[in-house]
Amino acid sequence: MRIGSLINGVEVLGGGRQAHDIRSPYNGEVVGVVEYGSREDVERAVETAHRVFHETMKTMPAHQRSEILRRSADRLEAQLEDFATVLVGEAGKPIRDAQAEVGRAVQLLRFTSEEAKANNGELIKVDSAAGGENRIGFAKRYPIGVVAAITPFNFPLNLVLHKVATAFAAGCTVVLKPAEKTPLSAMKLAKLLEEAGFPKGALNVVNGTGVDLVEPLVTHPLVKKVTFTGSGPVGWKIKDMAGPRKVTLELGSNSPNIVLNDANLELAVASIVRGGFAFSGQACISVQRVYVQRDVYAQVLELLVPKVAALRAGDPALETTDIGPMISEQAASRAEEWIREAADQGATILTGGERNGNIISPTVLADTKHDMKVVCQEVFAPLITVIPFDSEAEAVAAANDSDYGLQAGLFTTDINRAFRVADMLETGGVWINDVSTFRTDHIPYGGVKMSGVGKEGVKYAIEDMTETKFIGIRLY
């Protein structure tokens, strides 16, 4: 598969553009070739999106946008295996996880299809105020215009749709810059959306490096909103670049998960294994810090370590594989270095800790300290640390002692403890009796502190891709 950029429905190839191989993170085989776009391509893409917004998308009836999104979902569902195979190839995602991502993407499109018809604004009782007699008012929502969307490698289909599908539901147009390592699924999706009925130029895709393309994209005067998912340092630079534009940032975390002494331990451990090692821990809400009340700490380790050790690492194309490769050898080497550094500083490796090429064996660490990188930074690898605590207050203080605050998990059978602790956790979301990694696509999702600004989730993203205008009427 050879791809370029997509501008106004035409794939841009040739013309001396640099070609780069897309290689499987598992075995290094070439799975595609991408020709990088230029700053001039960004300019044309934004101008095209601006024109199509004013000519078509902003006036397209809600029922028509809804119907095209529904058709898009049906088409994607029919091509589930094809898209899953692309995800296995470009991202190294185990086939079961890849199939699940495509399934979520189908559901997300159906959510946006429904929400496209529900973005209503509100009626305001003007006569609630003195002097407002004989007046009524409306708060009406209008699409904001061109949205610049910048997406990461780890969910290269679903996270693209979180930005593109919601923008379309709102009536906006999009210029998308996918991750350099995983552009194949984004281009395949863009063509599917056009085939389903969205006008050419409603979605324009410019492939290339962030260094070359991000600055001209987010600073373009015709761009009205920037939505980014990725690393913290890049995200905050983008926010500075964006100036007066609306910005949503979905950044990193080192998610805390608390197991209280009255928890269902079998449930907690099974959830932690699922949430800490899916897609080799390469999710911003992956379980990383596990705080366990001391009187059940040994029992949790006894249940947890064998389950983690039994996870099967290897070829992501095989249905039996639990742990596939990390996205690059550089990422895997970094994780290995952090594990070794923690061990040198006194941590105990209970299982795992080995690297074979891009694969890190699933790892559980104990006896860690707060200032170790595997605890206080975002590891983004198949690694969890298990840390004992004595009191609720101690657990909450440790969980909150972080620059991040995206999502947390909490296990207890006491509803009073559950809400008491959940209220004290400084995160954008808390799951009770589930792990931080769980996310459905319609919930409000976004972090506090250095984990970002703004919310995703279908309804909430659509709201932020619109502007509210008040229209008042005086009756006489």
Protein Blocks (a to p, Z undefined) as FASTA:
>chain_A
ZZdddeehiaceejhiacdddddfklopafbdcddddfklmmmmmmmmmmmmmmmmmmgc
fklmmmmmmmmmmmmmmmmmmmmmmmmmmnopafklmmmmmmmmmmmmmmmmmmmmmmnb
jaddfklpghiaoiacddddddfbjadddddfklmmlmmmmmmmmmmmnopacdddddfk
lmmlmmmmmmmmmmnopaehkaccdeddfklmmmmmmmpmkbmbdcddddfklmmmmmmm
nmmaccdddddddddddddfkbcfklmmmmmmmmmmgghhpafkbcfbdcddfklmmmmm
mmmmmmmmmpccdjfkbmklmbdcdfbfklmmmmmmmmmmmmmnopacfbgjiaehjacc
ddddehiafklmklmmcfkpacddddddfbfmlmmmmmmmcfbdfbdcdddfbfklmmmm
mmmpccfbdcehiafklccfkbccddehjnogcjedjklmmmmmcccdddddddZZ
